[in-house]
Amino acid sequence: MGKHGSFIKRCTDIIISSVLLIILLPVMIITAIAIKLNSKGPVFFVQDRTGLNGKPFKMVKFRGMVNNALEVGPQITQINDPRVTGVGRILRRTSIDEIPQFINVLKGEMSLIGPRPEIISITEKFNTEQKEVFSFKPGITGYSQVNGRQMLSPGERVNMEVDYYKKANFWSDLLIATSTFKVIVSNKGNI
């Protein structure tokens, strides 16, 4: 947490991600077993997303959809998406599917708090102003995730994030972090 690109933000990302991965290891093991028992395919879903400076990176999540989901449907999850597995509904409801992204944070590809990492087919359509979002490292949670989540269109998300992250600091990140827990518990804006 802190100003984008600051030493404090990077240190906070590393420390918190490391601690959470250790604490959540039992949850991750149970989740992996549940995914394997519920459906065929890998435990993790890896997808190219657009990161800092517009460079692609491989974002990791627990797989919550059928194995060939991108072949049988749209790239973006829909409301009542039939591709979501039984375990996947629980993972999405609790945001447990996001836990592997702490690995992306440790690798320096993401931050705890930042703009939502979008898929490349969406970011390729960004206008010049929207591309300013690439000045910030994407986050596991962030301003749009606590202010509308998946009820926002990619355009709405990126526009609010560009404005917000220009002014973000440690205290605004801390507010997002605490708001994230409220959003997860209420499931507000999730599909």
ROSE-4610 file (N, C-alpha, C; in Angstrom, 1 decimal, always signed):
// ROSE-4610
residu = [M/M/M/G/G/G/K/K/K/H/H/H/G/G/G/S/S/S/F/F/F/I/I/I/K/K/K/R/R/R/C/C/C/T/T/T/D/D/D/I/I/I/I/I/I/I/I/I/S/S/S/S/S/S/V/V/V/L/L/L/L/L/L/I/I/I/I/I/I/L/L/L/L/L/L/P/P/P/V/V/V/M/M/M/I/I/I/I/I/I/T/T/T/A/A/A/I/I/I/A/A/A/I/I/I/K/K/K/L/L/L/N/N/N/S/S/S/K/K/K/G/G/G/P/P/P/V/V/V/F/F/F/F/F/F/V/V/V/Q/Q/Q/D/D/D/R/R/R/T/T/T/G/G/G/L/L/L/N/N/N/G/G/G/K/K/K/P/P/P/F/F/F/K/K/K/M/M/M/V/V/V/K/K/K/F/F/F/R/R/R/G/G/G/M/M/M/V/V/V/N/N/N/N/N/N/A/A/A/L/L/L/E/E/E/V/V/V/G/G/G/P/P/P/Q/Q/Q/I/I/I/T/T/T/Q/Q/Q/I/I/I/N/N/N/D/D/D/P/P/P/R/R/R/V/V/V/T/T/T/G/G/G/V/V/V/G/G/G/R/R/R/I/I/I/L/L/L/R/R/R/R/R/R/T/T/T/S/S/S/I/I/I/D/D/D/E/E/E/I/I/I/P/P/P/Q/Q/Q/F/F/F/I/I/I/N/N/N/V/V/V/L/L/L/K/K/K/G/G/G/E/E/E/M/M/M/S/S/S/L/L/L/I/I/I/G/G/G/P/P/P/R/R/R/P/P/P/E/E/E/I/I/I/I/I/I/S/S/S/I/I/I/T/T/T/E/E/E/K/K/K/F/F/F/N/N/N/T/T/T/E/E/E/Q/Q/Q/K/K/K/E/E/E/V/V/V/F/F/F/S/S/S/F/F/F/K/K/K/P/P/P/G/G/G/I/I/I/T/T/T/G/G/G/Y/Y/Y/S/S/S/Q/Q/Q/V/V/V/N/N/N/G/G/G/R/R/R/Q/Q/Q/M/M/M/L/L/L/S/S/S/P/P/P/G/G/G/E/E/E/R/R/R/V/V/V/N/N/N/M/M/M/E/E/E/V/V/V/D/D/D/Y/Y/Y/Y/Y/Y/K/K/K/K/K/K/A/A/A/N/N/N/F/F/F/W/W/W/S/S/S/D/D/D/L/L/L/L/L/L/I/I/I/A/A/A/T/T/T/S/S/S/T/T/T/F/F/F/K/K/K/V/V/V/I/I/I/V/V/V/S/S/S/N/N/N/K/K/K/G/G/G/N/N/N/I/I/I]
num = [1/1/1/2/2/2/3/3/3/4/4/4/5/5/5/6/6/6/7/7/7/8/8/8/9/9/9/10/10/10/11/11/11/12/12/12/13/13/13/14/14/14/15/15/15/16/16/16/17/17/17/18/18/18/19/19/19/20/20/20/21/21/21/22/22/22/23/23/23/24/24/24/25/25/25/26/26/26/27/27/27/28/28/28/29/29/29/30/30/30/31/31/31/32/32/32/33/33/33/34/34/34/35/35/35/36/36/36/37/37/37/38/38/38/39/39/39/40/40/40/41/41/41/42/42/42/43/43/43/44/44/44/45/45/45/46/46/46/47/47/47/48/48/48/49/49/49/50/50/50/51/51/51/52/52/52/53/53/53/54/54/54/55/55/55/56/56/56/57/57/57/58/58/58/59/59/59/60/60/60/61/61/61/62/62/62/63/63/63/64/64/64/65/65/65/66/66/66/67/67/67/68/68/68/69/69/69/70/70/70/71/71/71/72/72/72/73/73/73/74/74/74/75/75/75/76/76/76/77/77/77/78/78/78/79/79/79/80/80/80/81/81/81/82/82/82/83/83/83/84/84/84/85/85/85/86/86/86/87/87/87/88/88/88/89/89/89/90/90/90/91/91/91/92/92/92/93/93/93/94/94/94/95/95/95/96/96/96/97/97/97/98/98/98/99/99/99/100/100/100/101/101/101/102/102/102/103/103/103/104/104/104/105/105/105/106/106/106/107/107/107/108/108/108/109/109/109/110/110/110/111/111/111/112/112/112/113/113/113/114/114/114/115/115/115/116/116/116/117/117/117/118/118/118/119/119/119/120/120/120/121/121/121/122/122/122/123/123/123/124/124/124/125/125/125/126/126/126/127/127/127/128/128/128/129/129/129/130/130/130/131/131/131/132/132/132/133/133/133/134/134/134/135/135/135/136/136/136/137/137/137/138/138/138/139/139/139/140/140/140/141/141/141/142/142/142/143/143/143/144/144/144/145/145/145/146/146/146/147/147/147/148/148/148/149/149/149/150/150/150/151/151/151/152/152/152/153/153/153/154/154/154/155/155/155/156/156/156/157/157/157/158/158/158/159/159/159/160/160/160/161/161/161/162/162/162/163/163/163/164/164/164/165/165/165/166/166/166/167/167/167/168/168/168/169/169/169/170/170/170/171/171/171/172/172/172/173/173/173/174/174/174/175/175/175/176/176/176/177/177/177/178/178/178/179/179/179/180/180/180/181/181/181/182/182/182/183/183/183/184/184/184/185/185/185/186/186/186/187/187/187/188/188/188/189/189/189/190/190/190/191/191/191]
x = [+0.8/+0.0/+0.9/+0.4/+1.2/+1.2/+2.0/+2.0/+2.6/+2.0/+2.4/+3.9/+4.5/+6.0/+6.9/+6.3/+7.1/+7.7/+8.8/+9.5/+8.6/+7.8/+6.9/+5.8/+5.2/+4.2/+4.7/+5.9/+6.5/+6.7/+7.3/+7.6/+6.3/+5.3/+4.0/+3.4/+3.5/+3.0/+3.7/+5.0/+5.8/+5.4/+5.4/+5.2/+3.8/+2.8/+1.4/+1.1/+1.6/+1.4/+2.0/+3.2/+3.9/+3.2/+2.8/+2.1/+0.8/+0.0/-1.3/-1.2/-0.1/+0.0/+0.3/+1.1/+1.4/+0.1/-0.6/-1.8/-2.9/-3.0/-4.0/-3.7/-2.5/-2.1/-3.1/-3.6/-4.6/-5.9/-6.3/-7.4/-7.1/-5.9/-5.5/-5.4/-5.0/-4.9/-6.3/-7.2/-8.6/-9.2/-9.0/-9.6/-9.1/-7.8/-7.2/-7.9/-8.1/-8.7/-10.1/-10.9/-12.3/-12.4/-11.5/-11.6/-11.4/-10.4/-10.1/-11.2/-11.9/-13.0/-14.2/-14.4/-15.6/-15.6/-14.4/-14.4/-13.0/-13.0/-11.7/-11.0/-9.7/-8.9/-7.9/-7.2/-6.2/-6.8/-6.0/-6.5/-6.5/-5.5/-5.3/-5.8/-6.3/-6.7/-5.7/-4.9/-3.9/-4.3/-4.3/-4.8/-3.9/-3.6/-2.9/-3.7/-3.1/-3.8/-2.8/-3.3/-2.5/-2.0/-0.7/-0.1/+0.5/+1.4/+2.1/+2.8/+2.7/+3.2/+2.6/+1.5/+0.8/+1.4/+2.3/+2.9/+2.0/+1.9/+1.1/+1.8/+1.0/+1.5/+0.5/+0.9/+0.0/-0.5/-1.8/-2.5/-3.0/-2.8/-3.2/-4.4/-5.4/-6.5/-6.8/-7.6/-8.2/-9.2/-9.3/-10.2/-11.6/-12.6/-13.9/-14.9/-14.4/-15.3/-14.8/-15.7/-15.3/-14.0/-13.3/-11.9/-11.8/-12.8/-12.7/-13.6/-13.8/-14.7/-14.5/-13.3/-13.1/-13.4/-13.5/-13.8/-15.3/-16.1/-17.5/-18.3/-17.7/-18.4/-17.6/-18.1/-17.4/-16.2/-15.3/-14.1/-14.4/-15.6/-16.0/-17.1/-17.0/-18.1/-19.4/-20.5/-21.8/-22.6/-23.7/-24.5/-25.1/-25.1/-25.6/-24.9/-23.7/-22.9/-22.9/-23.4/-23.5/-22.1/-21.1/-19.7/-19.1/-19.7/-19.2/-19.5/-18.5/-18.8/-19.4/-19.8/-20.4/-19.4/-18.2/-17.1/-16.8/-16.8/-16.5/-17.4/-18.7/-19.7/-19.3/-18.8/-18.3/-17.1/-16.1/-14.9/-15.1/-16.0/-16.3/-17.0/-18.0/-18.8/-17.9/-16.8/-15.9/-14.6/-14.5/-13.2/-12.0/-12.2/-11.1/-10.3/-11.0/-10.4/-9.3/-9.3/-8.2/-6.9/-6.9/-5.8/-4.5/-4.5/-3.2/-2.6/-3.4/-2.8/-1.8/-1.7/-0.7/+0.7/+0.7/+2.0/+2.4/+1.3/+1.6/+2.2/+1.7/+2.2/+3.6/+4.0/+5.3/+6.3/+5.8/+6.6/+6.8/+6.0/+6.1/+5.2/+4.3/+3.4/+2.2/+1.8/+0.6/+0.9/+0.0/+0.1/-1.1/-1.1/-2.3/-3.5/-3.2/-4.2/-3.8/-4.7/-4.4/-5.6/-5.5/-6.6/-6.8/-8.0/-8.3/-7.5/-6.8/-6.1/-7.1/-7.2/-8.2/-7.5/-8.4/-7.9/-7.4/-6.5/-5.9/-6.9/-7.9/-8.8/-9.6/-9.8/-10.4/-9.5/-8.3/-7.3/-6.8/-6.9/-6.5/-7.5/-8.7/-9.7/-9.7/-8.8/-8.7/-8.3/-8.9/-8.5/-7.3/-6.7/-5.4/-5.6/-6.7/-6.9/-7.0/-7.7/-7.9/-6.5/-5.7/-4.4/-3.5/-3.9/-3.1/-3.2/-4.1/-4.3/-3.0/-2.3/-1.2/+0.0/-0.1/+0.9/+0.9/-0.1/-0.2/-0.2/+0.5/+0.5/-0.9/-1.4/-2.8/-2.8/-4.0/-4.1/-5.1/-4.9/-5.9/-7.2/-7.1/-8.3/-8.0/-9.1/-8.8/-10.1/-10.0/-11.1/-12.4/-12.2/-13.4/-14.0/-13.1/-13.6/-14.4/-14.2/-15.0/-16.1/-16.2/-17.2/-17.9/-18.4/-19.3/-18.9/-17.6/-17.1/-17.5/-18.1/-18.4/-19.7/-20.3/-21.5/-21.1/-19.8/-19.3/-18.8/-19.0/-18.4/-16.9/-16.1/-14.7/-14.4/-15.1/-14.9/-15.2/-16.3/-16.6/-15.5/-15.0/-14.0/-12.7/-12.2/-11.0/-11.0/-12.1/-12.3/-12.2/-12.9/-12.8/-11.4/-10.8/-9.5/-8.4/-8.4/-7.4/-7.5/-8.7/-8.8/-8.4/-8.8/-8.5/-7.0/-6.3/-4.9/-3.9/-4.3/-3.4/-3.2/-4.2/-4.2/-4.0/-3.9/-3.8/-2.6/-2.8/-1.7/-1.9/-1.1/-1.2/-2.5/-3.1/-4.4/-5.5/-5.5/-6.6/-6.5/-5.2/-5.1/-5.6/-5.3/-5.8/-7.3/-7.9/-9.4/-10.0/-9.3/-9.7/-9.6/-8.4/-8.2/-9.3/-9.7/-10.7/-12.1/-12.3/-13.6/-13.7/-12.6/-12.6/-13.3/-13.0/-13.6/-15.1/-15.6/-17.0/-17.7/-17.0/-17.5/-17.6/-16.5/-16.5/-17.6/-17.8/-18.8/-20.2/-20.4/-21.8/-22.0/-20.9/-20.9/-21.5/-21.5/-22.0/-21.3/-22.0/-21.4/-20.8/-20.9/-20.2/-21.2/-20.7/-21.6/-21.1]
y = [-1.2/+0.0/+1.2/+2.3/+3.5/+4.0/+5.1/+5.7/+4.8/+4.8/+3.9/+4.0/+2.8/+2.7/+3.0/+3.3/+3.6/+2.3/+2.5/+1.4/+0.9/+1.8/+1.3/+0.4/+0.8/+0.0/-1.4/-1.4/-2.7/-3.6/-3.0/-3.8/-4.3/-3.4/-3.8/-5.0/-4.9/-5.9/-7.3/-7.3/-8.5/-9.1/-8.2/-8.7/-9.3/-8.5/-9.0/-10.2/-10.2/-11.4/-12.6/-12.5/-13.7/-14.2/-13.3/-13.8/-14.4/-13.8/-14.4/-15.7/-15.9/-17.2/-18.3/-18.0/-18.9/-19.3/-18.2/-18.4/-19.1/-18.8/-19.4/-20.7/-21.2/-22.5/-23.6/-23.8/-24.9/-24.7/-23.4/-23.1/-23.4/-23.1/-23.4/-24.9/-25.7/-27.1/-27.7/-27.3/-27.8/-27.3/-26.1/-25.6/-26.4/-26.7/-27.5/-28.9/-29.5/-30.8/-30.7/-29.7/-29.6/-29.3/-28.6/-28.3/-29.6/-30.4/-31.6/-32.7/-32.7/-33.6/-33.2/-31.9/-31.3/-31.4/-31.2/-31.2/-31.5/-32.0/-32.3/-31.0/-31.1/-30.0/-29.5/-28.5/-28.0/-27.3/-27.2/-26.5/-25.0/-24.5/-23.1/-22.7/-21.5/-20.8/-19.7/-19.8/-18.8/-18.1/-16.7/-15.9/-14.7/-14.4/-13.2/-12.0/-11.0/-9.8/-8.7/-7.4/-6.3/-5.7/-5.5/-5.0/-3.6/-3.4/-2.1/-1.8/-0.6/-0.1/-0.8/-1.5/-2.2/-3.5/-4.0/-5.3/-6.4/-7.5/-8.6/-9.4/-10.0/-11.0/-12.1/-13.2/-14.3/-14.3/-13.9/-13.8/-15.2/-15.6/-16.9/-16.8/-17.7/-17.8/-19.3/-19.6/-20.9/-21.1/-22.2/-22.4/-22.6/-21.8/-21.9/-22.2/-22.4/-22.8/-24.1/-24.6/-25.9/-25.6/-26.7/-26.6/-25.9/-26.0/-25.4/-24.1/-23.4/-22.3/-21.3/-20.9/-19.9/-20.4/-21.7/-22.3/-22.4/-22.4/-22.6/-21.4/-20.2/-19.0/-17.8/-16.7/-15.4/-15.4/-14.4/-14.3/-13.7/-13.0/-12.3/-13.1/-13.3/-14.1/-13.3/-14.0/-13.5/-13.8/-13.1/-13.4/-14.7/-15.6/-17.0/-17.8/-17.6/-18.2/-19.7/-20.5/-22.0/-22.7/-22.0/-22.5/-22.6/-21.9/-21.9/-23.2/-23.8/-25.1/-24.9/-26.0/-25.9/-25.3/-25.8/-25.3/-23.9/-23.6/-22.3/-21.2/-21.6/-20.6/-20.2/-21.2/-20.9/-20.1/-20.4/-19.7/-18.3/-18.0/-16.7/-15.9/-16.5/-15.9/-15.4/-16.2/-15.9/-15.2/-15.1/-14.5/-15.4/-16.6/-17.5/-17.8/-17.7/-17.9/-16.9/-15.8/-14.7/-15.0/-15.9/-16.1/-16.3/-17.1/-17.3/-16.0/-15.0/-13.7/-13.1/-13.6/-13.2/-13.6/-14.7/-15.1/-14.0/-13.5/-12.4/-11.2/-10.9/-9.8/-10.0/-11.2/-11.5/-11.4/-11.8/-11.7/-10.2/-9.3/-7.9/-7.6/-8.5/-8.2/-7.5/-7.7/-7.0/-6.4/-5.6/-5.1/-5.5/-5.3/-5.7/-4.7/-3.5/-2.5/-1.8/-1.8/-1.2/-1.4/-0.9/-1.1/-2.6/-2.9/-4.3/-4.7/-5.8/-6.3/-6.8/-6.2/-6.6/-7.5/-8.2/-9.1/-8.2/-8.8/-8.0/-7.6/-8.4/-8.0/-6.8/-6.5/-5.3/-4.1/-4.3/-3.2/-2.7/-3.6/-3.2/-2.1/-2.0/-1.1/+0.2/+0.3/+1.5/+2.7/+3.9/+5.1/+5.7/+6.7/+7.3/+7.6/+8.2/+8.6/+7.3/+6.3/+5.1/+4.3/+4.5/+3.8/+4.3/+5.5/+6.0/+5.0/+4.1/+3.1/+2.2/+2.1/+1.2/+1.9/+3.1/+3.7/+3.1/+2.3/+1.8/+0.3/-0.3/-1.8/-2.3/-3.3/-3.8/-4.4/-4.4/-4.9/-6.1/-6.8/-7.9/-7.3/-6.1/-5.4/-3.9/-3.1/-1.7/-0.9/+0.3/+1.2/+0.7/+0.2/-0.3/-1.5/-2.4/-3.6/-3.3/-2.2/-1.8/-0.8/-0.4/+0.6/+0.1/-1.1/-1.6/-3.0/-3.3/-4.6/-5.0/-6.2/-6.7/-6.1/-5.2/-4.6/-3.4/-3.0/-2.0/-2.5/-1.8/-2.2/-1.9/-2.6/-2.3/-0.8/-0.2/+1.3/+2.1/+1.8/+2.5/+2.3/+1.0/+0.7/+1.5/+1.5/+2.1/+3.6/+4.2/+5.7/+6.1/+5.4/+5.7/+5.4/+4.4/+4.0/+5.0/+5.5/+6.5/+7.7/+8.2/+9.4/+9.1/+7.9/+7.6/+7.4/+6.6/+6.2/+7.3/+8.4/+9.6/+10.2/+10.0/+10.7/+9.7/+8.4/+7.3/+7.5/+7.1/+7.1/+6.0/+6.0/+4.9/+4.8/+6.0/+6.0/+5.6/+6.0/+5.6/+4.1/+3.6/+2.1/+1.4/+1.9/+1.3/+1.3/+2.3/+2.4/+1.3/+1.2/+0.1/-1.3/-1.5/-2.8/-3.1/-2.2/-2.5/-2.6/-1.8/-1.9/-3.2/-3.8/-5.1/-6.2/-6.2/-7.2/-7.1/-5.9/-5.6/-6.1/-5.8/-6.2/-7.7/-8.4/-9.8/-10.4/-9.9/-10.5/-10.2/-9.0/-8.7/-9.3/-9.6/-10.1/-9.1/-7.8/-6.7/-6.6/-6.6/-6.3/-7.5/-8.7/-9.9/-10.7/-11.3/-12.2/-13.6]
z = [+0.0/+0.0/+0.0/-0.7/-0.8/-2.2/-2.4/-3.7/-4.7/-5.9/-7.0/-7.2/-7.3/-7.6/-6.4/-5.2/-4.1/-3.4/-2.7/-2.0/-0.9/-0.3/+0.8/+0.2/-0.9/-1.6/-1.9/-2.5/-2.9/-1.7/-0.6/+0.6/+1.2/+1.3/+1.8/+1.0/-0.3/-1.2/-0.9/-0.7/-0.5/+0.9/+1.9/+3.3/+3.4/+3.0/+3.2/+2.3/+1.1/+0.2/+0.8/+1.3/+1.8/+3.0/+3.9/+5.1/+4.8/+3.9/+3.5/+2.8/+2.0/+1.3/+2.3/+3.3/+4.4/+5.2/+5.6/+6.4/+5.6/+4.3/+3.5/+2.8/+3.1/+2.5/+2.7/+3.9/+4.1/+3.2/+3.1/+2.2/+0.8/+0.4/-1.0/-1.3/-0.3/-0.5/-0.6/+0.3/+0.2/-1.1/-1.5/-2.8/-4.0/-4.0/-5.1/-5.2/-4.0/-4.0/-4.4/-4.0/-4.3/-5.8/-6.4/-7.9/-8.6/-8.2/-8.9/-8.8/-7.6/-7.4/-8.2/-8.4/-9.0/-10.5/-11.1/-12.6/-13.1/-14.4/-15.0/-15.4/-15.4/-15.8/-14.7/-15.0/-14.1/-12.9/-11.8/-10.6/-10.9/-11.6/-11.9/-13.3/-13.3/-14.6/-14.8/-15.9/-16.2/-17.5/-17.4/-18.5/-18.7/-20.0/-20.3/-19.9/-19.2/-18.8/-19.1/-19.2/-19.5/-18.2/-18.0/-16.8/-16.9/-16.1/-16.0/-17.4/-17.8/-19.1/-20.3/-20.1/-21.2/-21.5/-20.7/-21.0/-20.5/-21.3/-20.8/-19.8/-18.9/-17.9/-17.7/-17.1/-16.9/-15.5/-15.4/-14.1/-13.7/-12.5/-12.0/-11.1/-11.3/-10.4/-10.2/-9.2/-9.1/-10.2/-10.8/-11.9/-11.3/-11.8/-11.3/-12.4/-13.6/-14.7/-15.3/-16.2/-16.9/-17.6/-17.9/-18.4/-19.7/-20.6/-21.9/-22.0/-20.9/-20.8/-21.9/-22.3/-23.3/-24.7/-24.9/-26.2/-26.4/-25.3/-25.4/-25.0/-24.7/-24.3/-24.4/-24.0/-24.1/-23.1/-23.4/-22.5/-21.1/-21.1/-19.8/-19.2/-17.9/-17.2/-17.3/-17.5/-17.6/-16.3/-16.1/-14.9/-15.2/-14.2/-14.2/-15.3/-15.5/-16.5/-16.3/-17.2/-17.1/-17.0/-17.4/-17.4/-16.0/-15.1/-13.7/-13.1/-12.5/-11.8/-10.4/-9.8/-8.4/-7.4/-7.5/-6.6/-7.0/-8.3/-8.8/-8.3/-8.1/-7.5/-6.1/-5.3/-4.0/-4.0/-4.9/-5.0/-5.4/-6.3/-6.7/-5.6/-5.0/-3.9/-2.8/-2.5/-1.4/-1.8/-3.1/-3.7/-3.4/-3.0/-2.8/-4.2/-5.3/-6.6/-6.8/-6.1/-6.3/-5.5/-4.6/-3.7/-4.5/-5.6/-6.3/-6.9/-7.0/-7.5/-6.5/-5.3/-4.4/-4.9/-5.7/-6.4/-7.4/-8.2/-9.1/-8.4/-7.2/-6.5/-6.1/-5.6/-5.2/-6.4/-7.6/-8.8/-9.3/-8.7/-9.1/-10.3/-10.7/-11.9/-11.4/-10.2/-9.6/-8.3/-7.8/-6.4/-5.7/-4.4/-3.6/-4.0/-4.2/-4.5/-5.8/-6.8/-8.1/-9.0/-10.2/-11.2/-11.5/-11.9/-12.3/-13.5/-13.5/-14.7/-15.7/-16.8/-17.9/-18.9/-19.6/-20.6/-21.8/-22.6/-23.7/-24.7/-25.0/-26.1/-25.7/-24.4/-23.9/-24.0/-23.4/-23.4/-24.7/-25.7/-27.1/-27.6/-27.1/-27.5/-26.7/-25.7/-24.9/-25.7/-25.4/-26.1/-25.3/-25.8/-25.3/-23.8/-23.4/-22.0/-21.1/-21.6/-20.9/-20.7/-21.7/-21.6/-20.5/-19.9/-18.7/-17.6/-17.6/-16.5/-16.5/-17.6/-17.7/-16.9/-16.4/-15.6/-14.2/-13.9/-12.5/-12.6/-11.6/-11.6/-11.2/-11.9/-11.6/-10.2/-9.6/-8.2/-8.1/-7.0/-6.6/-6.3/-5.6/-5.3/-5.7/-5.7/-6.1/-6.0/-6.6/-6.5/-7.2/-8.4/-9.1/-8.4/-7.8/-7.2/-5.9/-5.3/-4.1/-4.4/-5.7/-6.1/-7.3/-7.3/-8.4/-8.9/-8.7/-9.0/-10.5/-10.6/-12.0/-12.6/-11.8/-12.4/-13.3/-13.3/-14.1/-15.4/-16.5/-17.8/-17.7/-18.6/-18.6/-18.8/-19.6/-19.8/-18.6/-17.9/-16.6/-15.6/-15.5/-14.6/-14.8/-16.1/-16.4/-16.2/-16.6/-16.4/-15.0/-14.1/-12.7/-12.1/-12.6/-12.1/-12.5/-13.7/-14.2/-13.3/-13.0/-12.1/-10.7/-10.2/-8.8/-8.5/-9.4/-9.1/-9.2/-9.9/-10.0/-8.6/-7.8/-6.5/-5.3/-5.6/-4.6/-3.7/-2.4/-1.5/-0.4/+0.6/+1.6/+2.2/+2.6/+3.3/+2.4/+1.1/+0.2/-0.1/-0.1/-0.3/+0.9/+2.1/+3.3/+3.4/+2.9/+2.9/+1.9/+0.8/-0.2/+0.4/+1.1/+1.7/+2.7/+3.6/+4.5/+3.9/+2.8/+2.1/+1.4/+1.0/+0.2/+1.1/+2.4/+3.2/+3.3/+3.4/+3.4/+2.1/+0.9/-0.4/-0.5/+0.0/-0.1/+0.7/+1.9/+2.8/+2.3/+1.7/+1.2/-0.2/-0.9/-2.3/-3.2/-2.8/-3.6/-4.9/-6.0/-7.3/-8.0/-7.3/-7.9/-8.8/-9.8/-10.6/-10.7]
